[in-house]
Amino acid sequence: MFKINKDECIECGFCKRICPKGAIELHSSYGYEIDLNCISCSLCSKNCPVNAISKIELT
């Protein structure tokens, strides 16, 4: 699973466009968020222009 750092995100929308599962949504009140449809392919993280997306371990 991946998480978007809202302090670093510039809301360019590239992660949303590149996600093969449509797991990234823009919410007007708090920016982009990755939902549980994420398959951890890492395309968003590898292609984020400001490196605002990182892998998190679910416990």
SERO-4910 file (N, C-alpha, C, O; in steps of 0.05 Angstrom, whole numbers):
BEGIN
 pado doro    nc1    nc2    nc3   cac1   cac2   cac3    cc1    cc2    cc3    oc1    oc2    oc3
  Met    A     17    -24      0      0      0      0     18     25      0     40     25     11
  Phe    A      8     46    -12     23     71    -14      7     94     -2    -17     93      1
  Lys    A     21    114      6      9    138     18     20    163      6     44    164     -1
  Ile    A      3    183      2     12    209     -9     17    228     14      0    232     31
  Asn    A     41    240     14     48    260     34     36    286     26     45    298      6
  Lys    A     15    294     39      0    318     32     17    344     33     10    364     20
  Asp    A     37    344     50     55    368     52     73    371     28     81    393     22
  Glu    A     79    349     15     97    349     -8     82    349    -35     93    358    -55
  Cys    A     58    339    -35     42    336    -60     35    364    -72     27    382    -58
  Ile    A     39    366    -98     33    391   -112      7    389   -127     -1    407   -142
  Glu    A     -7    367   -123    -34    362   -135    -33    365   -166    -51    377   -178
  Cys    A    -13    353   -178    -11    354   -208    -30    334   -221    -37    337   -244
  Gly    A    -37    313   -206    -56    293   -217    -43    271   -233    -58    253   -243
  Phe    A    -17    271   -236     -4    250   -252     -9    222   -240    -13    203   -254
  Cys    A     -8    220   -214    -12    194   -200    -40    183   -207    -42    159   -212
  Lys    A    -59    200   -207    -87    192   -213    -89    182   -241   -102    161   -246
  Arg    A    -76    195   -259    -77    188   -288    -62    162   -293    -71    146   -311
  Ile    A    -41    156   -279    -24    133   -285    -33    108   -270    -25     86   -277
  Cys    A    -50    111   -250    -59     88   -233    -76     68   -250    -97     76   -260
  Pro    A    -67     43   -253    -82     24   -269   -109     15   -256   -126      4   -270
  Lys    A   -112     19   -231   -136     10   -216   -154     33   -209   -175     28   -196
  Gly    A   -147     57   -215   -164     80   -208   -166     83   -177   -187     91   -167
  Ala    A   -144     77   -164   -145     77   -134   -138    104   -122   -136    106    -98
  Ile    A   -134    125   -138   -127    151   -128   -149    171   -135   -156    173   -158
  Glu    A   -158    184   -115   -180    204   -118   -172    231   -106   -157    232    -87
  Leu    A   -182    252   -118   -178    279   -108   -202    286    -91   -225    286   -101
  His    A   -197    294    -66   -218    303    -48   -214    333    -44   -192    341    -37
  Ser    A   -235    348    -47   -232    377    -46   -222    387    -19   -208    408    -18
  Ser    A   -228    374      2   -220    384     29   -192    375     37   -179    388     54
  Tyr    A   -181    353     26   -155    344     36   -137    332     14   -117    319     21
  Gly    A   -141    338    -11   -123    330    -32   -126    301    -41   -147    289    -37
  Tyr    A   -105    291    -54   -105    264    -65   -102    243    -43    -89    247    -23
  Glu    A   -116    220    -47   -114    198    -28   -115    172    -44   -129    170    -64
  Ile    A   -100    152    -34    -99    126    -46   -118    108    -30   -116    106     -6
  Asp    A   -137     95    -44   -156     78    -30   -148     48    -30   -126     41    -39
  Leu    A   -165     32    -19   -158      3    -16   -158    -13    -42   -151    -36    -41
  Asn    A   -165     -1    -64   -162    -14    -90   -133    -15    -99   -127    -28   -120
  Cys    A   -116     -2    -85    -87     -2    -92    -76    -30    -93    -80    -46    -74
  Ile    A    -62    -37   -115    -50    -63   -117    -19    -62   -113     -5    -82   -119
  Ser    A    -10    -40   -103     19    -37    -96     37    -41   -120     59    -52   -117
  Cys    A     29    -32   -143     46    -34   -167     69    -14   -167     88    -18   -181
  Ser    A     67      7   -152     87     28   -147     90     47   -171    108     63   -171
  Leu    A     72     46   -191     74     65   -213     71     94   -203     85    111   -213
  Cys    A     53     99   -185     49    126   -174     74    136   -160     83    159   -165
  Ser    A     86    119   -144    110    127   -129    134    132   -147    148    151   -143
  Lys    A    138    114   -166    160    117   -184    158    141   -203    179    151   -212
  Asn    A    134    150   -208    130    171   -228    122    198   -216    118    217   -231
  Cys    A    119    200   -190    112    225   -177    135    245   -181    157    240   -174
  Pro    A    129    269   -193    151    288   -199    163    300   -174    185    312   -176
  Val    A    150    298   -151    161    310   -127    166    289   -105    172    296    -82
  Asn    A    165    264   -112    170    242    -93    152    244    -68    162    240    -46
  Ala    A    127    250    -72    108    253    -49     93    228    -42     76    228    -24
  Ile    A    100    205    -55     85    180    -50    105    159    -40    126    155    -52
  Ser    A     98    147    -17    116    127     -6    101    102      2     77    103      7
  Lys    A    115     80      3    103     54     11    100     53     41    118     62     56
  Ile    A     78     43     49     73     39     78     67      9     83     55     -4     65
  Glu    A     74     -1    105     68    -28    113     43    -29    129     40    -15    149
  Leu    A     24    -46    121     -1    -49    136      4    -71    157     16    -91    152
  Thr    A     -5    -65    181     -1    -84    203    -27    -97    211    -28   -114    229
***
